[in-house]
Amino acid sequence: MANFYFDSKAYTDAARMLEGVLAEEPANLSVRMLLARSYFHSAQLGRAEAELRRVLDSDPAEDYARLMLGRTLERQGRREEARPHLRLVAAMTGEQV
């Protein structure tokens, strides 16, 4: 159901549902990533940042989480903090970000 809300761009509703799922499955990185994306798209950037950092604590090689963290920091006007994350993503993927 959370995927339906996310796909429908009802990001706040998706986040609410995913918070409940995550409470029951705190180690589920897929749920945590979708929650972070929901927060990002609903401009809850502090929450998105926190979830992305948790993902990266569990899996430092998760390049999409690192890209999203960089973009989240940029949206918050924290370009200097974003730069190392975006450089690392470019090195990991071989693509310019």
C-alpha positions in Angstrom: 0.0 0.0 0.0 2.9 2.4 0.7 4.2 1.8 -2.8 0.8 2.8 -4.1 0.9 6.1 -2.2 4.5 6.7 -3.3 3.7 6.0 -7.0 0.7 8.3 -6.7 3.0 11.0 -5.3 1.2 11.0 -2.0 4.6 11.1 -0.3 3.4 12.1 3.2 0.9 9.3 3.3 3.5 6.8 2.1 5.9 8.0 4.8 3.2 7.5 7.5 2.6 4.0 6.3 6.4 3.2 6.0 7.1 4.5 9.5 4.7 1.8 10.9 6.4 -0.9 8.8 9.8 0.3 9.8 8.8 0.1 13.5 8.2 -3.6 13.0 11.2 -4.2 10.7 13.9 -1.7 11.7 16.6 -3.6 9.7 14.7 -3.6 6.4 16.9 -1.3 4.3 14.4 -1.3 1.3 11.7 0.1 3.6 14.1 2.6 5.0 15.2 3.8 1.5 11.5 4.2 0.4 10.9 6.1 3.6 13.9 8.4 2.9 12.6 9.0 -0.6 9.1 9.8 0.7 10.6 12.3 3.1 12.8 13.8 0.4 9.9 14.3 -2.0 7.6 15.7 0.7 10.4 18.2 1.7 11.0 16.6 5.1 14.7 16.9 4.5 15.9 16.5 8.0 14.1 13.2 8.3 15.3 12.1 4.9 18.9 12.9 5.9 18.5 10.9 9.1 17.2 7.8 7.3 19.8 8.0 4.6 22.6 8.1 7.2 21.1 5.1 8.9 21.1 3.2 5.5 24.7 4.2 5.0 25.7 3.1 8.5 24.4 -0.3 7.6 25.6 -0.4 4.0 28.3 2.2 3.2 28.4 1.0 -0.4 24.8 1.8 -1.1 25.4 4.3 -3.9 21.8 5.4 -4.4 21.5 6.3 -0.6 24.8 8.2 -0.9 23.5 10.1 -4.0 20.2 10.9 -2.2 22.1 12.1 0.8 24.2 14.4 -1.3 21.0 15.8 -3.0 19.3 16.2 0.3 22.2 18.1 1.7 22.2 20.3 -1.4 18.5 21.0 -1.0 19.2 22.2 2.5 21.9 24.6 1.2 24.7 22.5 2.6 26.7 22.1 -0.6 30.1 21.7 1.1 28.8 18.7 3.1 27.1 17.3 -0.1 30.3 17.4 -2.2 32.2 14.4 -0.8 29.1 12.2 -1.0 28.5 13.2 -4.6 32.2 12.7 -5.5 32.1 9.2 -4.0 29.0 8.3 -5.9 30.7 9.4 -9.1 33.7 7.2 -8.2 31.5 4.3 -7.3 29.3 4.4 -10.4 31.7 6.0 -13.0 29.0 8.6 -13.8 29.0 12.3 -13.3 26.4 13.4 -10.7 
